[in-house]
């Protein structure tokens, strides 16, 4: 394959920020090894030609002018992924007075507790300052029933209430993570004693086959690159979170490196197409 120019579009405020924690940089290292030029584009003030651009704005709602800018490139990945707030994709939200009688979980409407917006100087949805309502997703609140959720929660635009439908096995909570780029993907299932399964809480991980319903949702949501978290509850695949600017896993074990290398090759499917 001939050498290509690959642009990664970041938010203008990311110019002086350490971006090494993003997975896209780990993938880019493989593209560079293959002889391709990879460079960041910060903001939309200046157009730098490239063969392909990846929209990598760590915001729950991507500004329309950024998408318009990105679509000037001949090939653009995630150029139609504008809004990843939970209310845009979750089919298990509950509202005050709903008939649901099972447990519920209170989360932020925005991705990762709203911290990406806060560090970029964007106010909360309610306009009341920058400080997110949770320190991290590990602080999301679980209630045994909807009646125990404080009334004020339902009036807060920064929060959503979802049915809590865990995937349980062997006394552990499980979450499945589906990662993808182009025609390459991987999926793992992680287990934890904590009801919110994150890298900080998991006690084991195994490779699994991604559920076909989740793969289909990826197509419907126009994702070329990203990560979907989901569970299997009573046989149903339930999408929990979607992310287009995933973080990198440290330390990079040989298995993680092999998985990254495989995912990185998915970029080339767009040139072949």
Secondary structure, DSSP 8 states (H G I E B T S, - for coil): ----EEEEEE-GGGTTS--TTBHHHHHHHHHHHTT-EEEEEESSSS----SEEEE---SSB--HHHHHHHTTSSSEETTT--B--GGGT-S-B--TT-S--S-EEEEESSGGGGHHHHHTT---TT-S-S--SSSSGGG-EEESSGGGS-HHHHT-TTEEEEE---EEETTEEEEEEEEEETTEEEEEEEEESSSS--TTTEEEEEE----HHHHHHHHHTT-SEEEEEEEEETTEEEEEEEESS-B--SS--HHHHHHHHHHHGGGHHHHH-
